[in-house]
Amino acid sequence: MEEKMTFEDVYNEARSLIKSNPFEIRDAVVKELIKPMLKEHGFTTGGNTWCRKLSDGEKLVIHMDGNRFNNILSGASFGFRISLYDGRNGAKPQYGIGEMKLDSNFFLPYYGMCSPLYDIDGYNIGGFRDGMPVEMPVEEIKKYIRNDFEEYILQELLKVDSREDYKEMYSRFCQEKRFEDLDVRIAWFIRDVQSSFTSYRADGREYEELIKSKKSLKVTKEEILSNLDLADKMRCNLNDTSIDAKPLLMQLAEEE
């Protein structure tokens, strides 16, 4: 009789497959890319927080935080939170975040879901995909993150020179506004559909929940059918990249 593997056996076997430390790679990306790039654009560094003083004395803040449940198997998840605070009296933003917080993903097309580094909190380095560790070279990781900052995030942040500028930017990129935009609505709906393939709902009501998601996100039949190719682009960050959500998306498009 074959001996059953314990959780420790499974963990040790998975751990043995990992060749690089995702936390060391994350730290290298911060040191070699994020810090010099933000310094070049006038941000000063304090730990994992970067600040740029505005013309009215306010400060534009970029804070990097990580998921406290990160581990060697899940990989290093981290995100960038953008906010504003008045530092003229010496006060510092609590936990590195001030007023009117924006997640950097909201600056990206489709909430960044077309990137192999996508994570709901921002980025993820490492982890497993298709049953094997994700071993992406550091330079390739830096390429993706550099493009996000230079093409989208910094394009908006460098226009901000006062509280009024920040408020105007916030009005365009806050969660409430971005969830009105088609690219975010359709990406979230497709992600809900893709996630249903690995759902473990005990009540078996995944399909009903997807209909609710469609209504909640206000995606139409035409919007779904004209964005089916997005489902293939978004496979790159799934744990199982063989998932083909298009047939189910076409079926859901017909639901009222």
Contacts in CASP RR format, 6 or more apart in sequence:
PFRMAT RR
TARGET T0000
AUTHOR 0000-0000-0000
METHOD contacts of the structure
MODEL  1
MEEKMTFEDVYNEARSLIKSNPFEIRDAVVKELIKPMLKEHGFTTGGNTW
CRKLSDGEKLVIHMDGNRFNNILSGASFGFRISLYDGRNGAKPQYGIGEM
KLDSNFFLPYYGMCSPLYDIDGYNIGGFRDGMPVEMPVEEIKKYIRNDFE
EYILQELLKVDSREDYKEMYSRFCQEKRFEDLDVRIAWFIRDVQSSFTSY
RADGREYEELIKSKKSLKVTKEEILSNLDLADKMRCNLNDTSIDAKPLLM
QLAEEE
5 13 0 8 1.000
11 73 0 8 1.000
14 73 0 8 1.000
14 128 0 8 1.000
15 72 0 8 1.000
15 73 0 8 1.000
17 132 0 8 1.000
17 133 0 8 1.000
18 72 0 8 1.000
18 73 0 8 1.000
18 133 0 8 1.000
19 133 0 8 1.000
19 135 0 8 1.000
20 135 0 8 1.000
21 72 0 8 1.000
22 72 0 8 1.000
22 75 0 8 1.000
22 76 0 8 1.000
22 125 0 8 1.000
22 126 0 8 1.000
22 127 0 8 1.000
23 70 0 8 1.000
23 72 0 8 1.000
23 75 0 8 1.000
23 76 0 8 1.000
25 76 0 8 1.000
25 125 0 8 1.000
25 126 0 8 1.000
25 138 0 8 1.000
25 141 0 8 1.000
26 76 0 8 1.000
26 78 0 8 1.000
26 125 0 8 1.000
28 138 0 8 1.000
29 125 0 8 1.000
29 138 0 8 1.000
29 141 0 8 1.000
29 142 0 8 1.000
29 145 0 8 1.000
30 48 0 8 1.000
30 64 0 8 1.000
32 138 0 8 1.000
32 142 0 8 1.000
33 142 0 8 1.000
33 145 0 8 1.000
33 146 0 8 1.000
34 64 0 8 1.000
34 145 0 8 1.000
34 149 0 8 1.000
35 45 0 8 1.000
35 50 0 8 1.000
37 146 0 8 1.000
37 149 0 8 1.000
37 150 0 8 1.000
38 45 0 8 1.000
38 50 0 8 1.000
38 62 0 8 1.000
39 45 0 8 1.000
41 52 0 8 1.000
41 154 0 8 1.000
41 158 0 8 1.000
42 52 0 8 1.000
43 50 0 8 1.000
43 51 0 8 1.000
43 52 0 8 1.000
43 62 0 8 1.000
44 50 0 8 1.000
44 51 0 8 1.000
44 52 0 8 1.000
48 63 0 8 1.000
48 64 0 8 1.000
48 65 0 8 1.000
49 61 0 8 1.000
49 62 0 8 1.000
49 63 0 8 1.000
49 64 0 8 1.000
49 93 0 8 1.000
49 96 0 8 1.000
50 61 0 8 1.000
50 62 0 8 1.000
50 63 0 8 1.000
51 59 0 8 1.000
51 60 0 8 1.000
51 61 0 8 1.000
51 62 0 8 1.000
52 59 0 8 1.000
52 60 0 8 1.000
52 157 0 8 1.000
53 59 0 8 1.000
54 60 0 8 1.000
54 160 0 8 1.000
54 161 0 8 1.000
54 162 0 8 1.000
54 163 0 8 1.000
54 165 0 8 1.000
54 166 0 8 1.000
55 161 0 8 1.000
55 162 0 8 1.000
56 162 0 8 1.000
56 163 0 8 1.000
57 86 0 8 1.000
57 87 0 8 1.000
57 88 0 8 1.000
58 84 0 8 1.000
58 85 0 8 1.000
58 86 0 8 1.000
58 87 0 8 1.000
58 88 0 8 1.000
58 162 0 8 1.000
58 163 0 8 1.000
58 166 0 8 1.000
59 84 0 8 1.000
59 85 0 8 1.000
59 86 0 8 1.000
59 87 0 8 1.000
60 82 0 8 1.000
60 84 0 8 1.000
60 157 0 8 1.000
60 160 0 8 1.000
60 166 0 8 1.000
61 82 0 8 1.000
61 83 0 8 1.000
61 84 0 8 1.000
61 85 0 8 1.000
61 93 0 8 1.000
61 96 0 8 1.000
61 97 0 8 1.000
61 98 0 8 1.000
62 80 0 8 1.000
62 81 0 8 1.000
62 82 0 8 1.000
62 104 0 8 1.000
62 157 0 8 1.000
63 80 0 8 1.000
63 81 0 8 1.000
63 82 0 8 1.000
63 83 0 8 1.000
63 93 0 8 1.000
63 95 0 8 1.000
63 96 0 8 1.000
63 97 0 8 1.000
64 78 0 8 1.000
64 79 0 8 1.000
64 80 0 8 1.000
64 81 0 8 1.000
65 78 0 8 1.000
65 79 0 8 1.000
65 81 0 8 1.000
65 95 0 8 1.000
66 76 0 8 1.000
66 77 0 8 1.000
66 78 0 8 1.000
66 79 0 8 1.000
66 121 0 8 1.000
67 77 0 8 1.000
67 78 0 8 1.000
67 121 0 8 1.000
70 76 0 8 1.000
70 77 0 8 1.000
73 127 0 8 1.000
73 128 0 8 1.000
74 124 0 8 1.000
74 127 0 8 1.000
75 124 0 8 1.000
75 125 0 8 1.000
75 126 0 8 1.000
75 127 0 8 1.000
76 124 0 8 1.000
76 125 0 8 1.000
76 126 0 8 1.000
77 119 0 8 1.000
77 121 0 8 1.000
77 122 0 8 1.000
77 123 0 8 1.000
77 124 0 8 1.000
78 121 0 8 1.000
78 122 0 8 1.000
78 123 0 8 1.000
79 103 0 8 1.000
79 104 0 8 1.000
79 119 0 8 1.000
79 121 0 8 1.000
79 122 0 8 1.000
79 123 0 8 1.000
80 103 0 8 1.000
80 104 0 8 1.000
80 122 0 8 1.000
80 153 0 8 1.000
81 96 0 8 1.000
81 97 0 8 1.000
81 101 0 8 1.000
81 102 0 8 1.000
81 103 0 8 1.000
81 104 0 8 1.000
82 101 0 8 1.000
82 102 0 8 1.000
82 103 0 8 1.000
82 104 0 8 1.000
82 153 0 8 1.000
82 157 0 8 1.000
83 93 0 8 1.000
83 96 0 8 1.000
83 97 0 8 1.000
83 98 0 8 1.000
83 99 0 8 1.000
83 100 0 8 1.000
83 101 0 8 1.000
83 102 0 8 1.000
84 98 0 8 1.000
84 99 0 8 1.000
84 100 0 8 1.000
84 163 0 8 1.000
84 166 0 8 1.000
85 91 0 8 1.000
85 92 0 8 1.000
85 93 0 8 1.000
85 98 0 8 1.000
85 99 0 8 1.000
100 166 0 8 1.000
100 167 0 8 1.000
100 170 0 8 1.000
100 174 0 8 1.000
102 169 0 8 1.000
102 170 0 8 1.000
102 173 0 8 1.000
102 174 0 8 1.000
103 122 0 8 1.000
103 175 0 8 1.000
104 122 0 8 1.000
104 148 0 8 1.000
104 153 0 8 1.000
105 111 0 8 1.000
105 112 0 8 1.000
105 122 0 8 1.000
106 173 0 8 1.000
106 174 0 8 1.000
106 175 0 8 1.000
106 178 0 8 1.000
106 184 0 8 1.000
107 148 0 8 1.000
107 152 0 8 1.000
107 153 0 8 1.000
107 156 0 8 1.000
107 173 0 8 1.000
108 115 0 8 1.000
108 148 0 8 1.000
108 152 0 8 1.000
108 153 0 8 1.000
109 152 0 8 1.000
109 183 0 8 1.000
110 183 0 8 1.000
110 184 0 8 1.000
110 186 0 8 1.000
110 187 0 8 1.000
110 230 0 8 1.000
110 234 0 8 1.000
111 178 0 8 1.000
111 183 0 8 1.000
111 184 0 8 1.000
111 187 0 8 1.000
111 188 0 8 1.000
112 118 0 8 1.000
112 148 0 8 1.000
112 187 0 8 1.000
113 187 0 8 1.000
113 190 0 8 1.000
113 191 0 8 1.000
113 234 0 8 1.000
113 237 0 8 1.000
114 230 0 8 1.000
114 233 0 8 1.000
114 234 0 8 1.000
114 236 0 8 1.000
115 144 0 8 1.000
115 148 0 8 1.000
115 236 0 8 1.000
115 237 0 8 1.000
116 134 0 8 1.000
116 136 0 8 1.000
116 144 0 8 1.000
116 236 0 8 1.000
116 237 0 8 1.000
117 123 0 8 1.000
117 124 0 8 1.000
117 125 0 8 1.000
117 136 0 8 1.000
117 141 0 8 1.000
117 144 0 8 1.000
117 145 0 8 1.000
117 237 0 8 1.000
118 124 0 8 1.000
118 237 0 8 1.000
119 237 0 8 1.000
123 145 0 8 1.000
124 237 0 8 1.000
125 134 0 8 1.000
125 136 0 8 1.000
125 141 0 8 1.000
126 133 0 8 1.000
126 134 0 8 1.000
126 135 0 8 1.000
126 136 0 8 1.000
127 133 0 8 1.000
127 134 0 8 1.000
128 134 0 8 1.000
128 239 0 8 1.000
129 237 0 8 1.000
129 238 0 8 1.000
129 239 0 8 1.000
129 240 0 8 1.000
129 241 0 8 1.000
130 239 0 8 1.000
130 240 0 8 1.000
130 241 0 8 1.000
130 242 0 8 1.000
131 239 0 8 1.000
156 169 0 8 1.000
156 173 0 8 1.000
157 169 0 8 1.000
159 165 0 8 1.000
159 169 0 8 1.000
160 166 0 8 1.000
160 169 0 8 1.000
171 177 0 8 1.000
178 184 0 8 1.000
179 185 0 8 1.000
179 188 0 8 1.000
179 217 0 8 1.000
182 223 0 8 1.000
185 217 0 8 1.000
185 218 0 8 1.000
185 219 0 8 1.000
185 223 0 8 1.000
186 217 0 8 1.000
186 219 0 8 1.000
186 223 0 8 1.000
186 224 0 8 1.000
186 227 0 8 1.000
186 230 0 8 1.000
187 230 0 8 1.000
187 234 0 8 1.000
188 213 0 8 1.000
188 217 0 8 1.000
189 213 0 8 1.000
189 214 0 8 1.000
189 217 0 8 1.000
189 219 0 8 1.000
189 224 0 8 1.000
190 227 0 8 1.000
190 230 0 8 1.000
190 231 0 8 1.000
190 234 0 8 1.000
190 245 0 8 1.000
190 249 0 8 1.000
191 234 0 8 1.000
192 209 0 8 1.000
192 210 0 8 1.000
192 213 0 8 1.000
193 210 0 8 1.000
193 213 0 8 1.000
193 231 0 8 1.000
193 245 0 8 1.000
193 248 0 8 1.000
193 249 0 8 1.000
193 252 0 8 1.000
194 231 0 8 1.000
194 234 0 8 1.000
194 235 0 8 1.000
194 238 0 8 1.000
194 243 0 8 1.000
194 245 0 8 1.000
196 206 0 8 1.000
196 207 0 8 1.000
196 209 0 8 1.000
196 210 0 8 1.000
196 248 0 8 1.000
197 240 0 8 1.000
197 243 0 8 1.000
197 245 0 8 1.000
198 239 0 8 1.000
198 240 0 8 1.000
198 243 0 8 1.000
199 206 0 8 1.000
201 209 0 8 1.000
210 248 0 8 1.000
210 252 0 8 1.000
211 252 0 8 1.000
211 255 0 8 1.000
214 224 0 8 1.000
214 252 0 8 1.000
214 255 0 8 1.000
221 253 0 8 1.000
221 254 0 8 1.000
224 249 0 8 1.000
224 250 0 8 1.000
224 252 0 8 1.000
224 253 0 8 1.000
225 250 0 8 1.000
225 253 0 8 1.000
228 246 0 8 1.000
228 249 0 8 1.000
228 250 0 8 1.000
231 244 0 8 1.000
231 245 0 8 1.000
231 246 0 8 1.000
231 249 0 8 1.000
232 244 0 8 1.000
232 246 0 8 1.000
235 241 0 8 1.000
235 243 0 8 1.000
END
